[in-house]
Amino acid sequence: VKDHLLNVSYTTPAGKLVAYSYRLKNDYGNDATMDTSGVSFSGATGTDVEVLYSAELATQTAEPNNTEFDADYYKLEAGVSTSGITAKLGYEVLGSDDGNYGFLTPLATLHKFNGWADTFIFPPAGGLVDTSLSVAGGLAGGKWMLAYHDFSADDDSSGVDNYGDEINAVYSKKFGKYYNAGIKYASYSADEFGVDTDKLWVWVGMSF
């Protein structure tokens, strides 16, 4: 693999501005390439009630098998944080090239973003529209979060439009100086994509 990665950031009074360009090439077999360039901005304002905001826009050109595809990406997120509770509303689009190719994020921690049931680890050719609502806070010395995702296609030319929806929940807590434990649950309800999926994680960890 031959990769060229560029990431530049600048902090302003209103938030952090980031510009990036990731040029990826597979030297094994088909010499597939993927070039992604974009810009993001995120920040917060306020004291007792903090207003959160972020926006990102990117474009991708990929040539996996001597055929060139183009797809766009954009994300808008807004939220508020007060009295230890943070609520966010997000709208994320991994675009499609006429239903033949979906925007890919091969360098991302995919499990973290589009539902913990991992139905969309590899985005469909019709792309992915993820409308989400999350609420997070503290409880009994630990941290919790609840999230809801509604998934649909960016391009429904294949006849598939409403993918499904998902509920996520997590609670984690540190014990003493070295230990932590948590429980996490994901439930995906399929409509026109994938199958109904439930996943549960329970863990105990130690750091030193």
C-alpha positions in Angstrom: 0.0 0.0 0.0 1.2 3.5 -0.9 -0.6 6.2 1.1 -0.2 9.9 1.2 -2.0 11.6 4.1 -2.3 15.4 4.7 -4.1 16.9 7.7 -3.9 20.6 8.6 -5.9 22.2 11.4 -6.3 25.8 12.6 -8.0 26.9 15.8 -10.2 30.0 15.7 -12.2 31.7 18.4 -15.3 30.0 17.1 -13.9 26.5 16.7 -11.4 24.2 15.0 -11.0 24.2 11.2 -9.5 21.1 9.6 -8.6 20.4 6.0 -7.4 17.0 4.8 -6.5 15.0 1.8 -6.0 11.2 1.9 -4.6 9.5 -1.2 -4.6 5.7 -0.9 -3.2 3.2 -3.4 -3.1 -0.6 -3.3 0.0 -1.9 -5.0 -1.1 -5.5 -4.8 -3.0 -6.9 -7.7 -5.4 -4.3 -9.1 -3.6 -1.0 -8.2 -6.9 0.3 -6.8 -6.8 4.0 -5.8 -9.0 6.1 -3.5 -8.5 9.9 -3.1 -10.5 11.8 -0.5 -10.4 15.5 0.3 -12.5 17.5 2.7 -12.9 20.2 5.3 -14.5 20.2 8.7 -15.4 22.8 11.4 -16.4 22.2 15.0 -16.9 24.3 18.0 -18.9 25.2 21.1 -20.2 28.4 22.7 -21.9 29.3 25.9 -21.3 28.7 29.6 -24.3 27.3 31.7 -25.9 26.0 28.5 -23.2 25.1 25.9 -24.2 25.0 22.3 -22.3 22.5 20.2 -21.9 22.5 16.4 -20.0 20.8 13.6 -20.0 20.5 9.9 -18.0 18.4 7.4 -17.8 18.1 3.6 -15.7 15.8 1.5 -15.4 14.4 -2.0 -14.0 11.0 -3.0 -12.8 9.6 -6.3 -12.1 5.8 -6.3 -10.9 3.4 -9.0 -11.2 -0.1 -7.5 -11.3 -2.1 -10.7 -10.3 0.2 -13.6 -13.7 1.9 -13.2 -13.8 5.4 -11.7 -16.5 6.4 -9.2 -17.2 9.7 -7.5 -19.1 10.2 -4.3 -19.6 13.0 -1.8 -19.8 13.1 2.0 -21.3 15.6 4.4 -22.3 15.8 8.0 -24.1 18.3 10.1 -24.3 18.0 13.9 -25.8 20.3 16.6 -26.3 19.9 20.3 -26.6 21.3 23.7 -24.9 20.5 27.0 -26.1 21.6 30.4 -26.2 20.2 33.9 -24.1 17.2 32.9 -26.5 16.2 30.1 -25.5 16.4 26.4 -28.0 15.9 23.6 -27.0 15.9 19.9 -28.8 15.7 16.6 -26.8 14.5 13.6 -27.3 14.1 9.9 -24.6 12.2 8.0 -24.5 11.3 4.3 -22.1 8.8 2.8 -23.0 9.5 -0.8 -23.5 7.2 -3.8 -22.4 7.3 -7.4 -25.8 6.5 -9.1 -26.3 3.5 -6.9 -23.0 1.8 -8.1 -20.6 2.9 -5.4 -20.9 4.1 -1.8 -18.5 6.6 -0.1 -15.9 4.5 1.8 -14.0 5.4 5.0 -11.2 2.7 5.1 -9.2 4.6 7.8 -12.1 5.1 10.2 -13.0 3.3 13.3 -16.2 2.2 11.7 -17.9 0.6 14.7 -18.0 3.9 16.5 -20.2 5.9 14.1 -23.0 4.2 12.1 -24.5 2.0 14.7 -22.8 -0.6 17.0 -24.6 -3.5 15.4 -22.1 -3.1 12.6 -24.6 -3.5 9.8 -22.9 -0.7 7.9 -19.3 -1.6 8.4 -19.1 -1.6 4.6 -21.5 1.0 3.2 -24.0 -0.2 0.5 -23.5 0.9 -3.1 -26.6 3.1 -2.7 -24.8 5.1 0.0 -25.9 5.7 3.5 -28.0 8.5 5.2 -27.8 8.3 9.0 -30.1 10.6 10.9 -29.3 10.2 14.6 -30.2 11.5 18.1 -28.1 10.9 21.1 -28.3 11.8 24.8 -25.4 11.3 27.3 -24.6 12.0 30.9 -23.3 10.7 34.2 -24.9 8.3 36.7 -23.5 6.8 39.9 -20.0 7.8 39.1 -20.1 6.4 35.6 -21.1 7.5 32.1 -24.1 6.5 30.0 -25.3 7.2 26.5 -28.5 6.4 24.5 -28.6 6.8 20.7 -31.1 6.3 17.9 -30.3 6.0 14.2 -32.5 6.0 11.2 -30.8 4.6 8.1 -31.8 5.1 4.5 -30.2 5.2 1.0 -28.6 8.2 -0.6 -29.6 6.8 -4.0 -32.6 4.4 -4.2 -32.2 3.5 -7.9 -31.9 -0.1 -6.9 -35.3 0.0 -5.3 -34.0 0.0 -1.8 -34.7 3.2 0.2 -35.4 2.6 3.9 -32.6 0.5 5.3 -33.8 0.3 8.9 -33.2 1.8 12.4 -31.1 1.1 15.4 -31.0 1.7 19.2 -27.7 1.9 21.1 -27.1 2.1 24.8 -23.9 2.0 26.9 -22.9 2.5 30.5 -19.3 2.4 31.8 -17.6 3.1 35.1 -14.1 3.3 36.6 -13.4 1.5 39.9 -10.5 2.5 42.1 -7.3 3.6 40.4 -6.9 0.8 37.8 -10.2 -0.9 37.0 -13.2 -0.2 34.7 -16.3 -2.1 33.6 -19.2 -1.5 31.2 -22.1 -2.9 29.3 -23.1 -2.0 25.8 -26.2 -3.0 23.7 -27.2 -2.5 20.1 -30.4 -3.5 18.4 -30.8 -3.1 14.6 -34.3 -3.4 13.1 -34.1 -4.2 9.4 -36.6 -2.7 6.9 -35.1 -3.1 3.4 -31.5 -3.9 4.2 -29.7 -6.5 6.3 -31.4 -8.6 9.0 -32.6 -7.8 12.6 -29.5 -7.9 14.8 -29.0 -7.7 18.6 -25.5 -7.4 20.2 -24.5 -7.2 23.8 -21.0 -6.5 25.2 -20.0 -6.8 28.9 -16.4 -6.0 29.9 -14.0 -5.6 32.7 -10.7 -3.8 32.2 -7.5 -2.8 34.0 -5.1 0.0 33.1 -1.8 0.7 34.7 
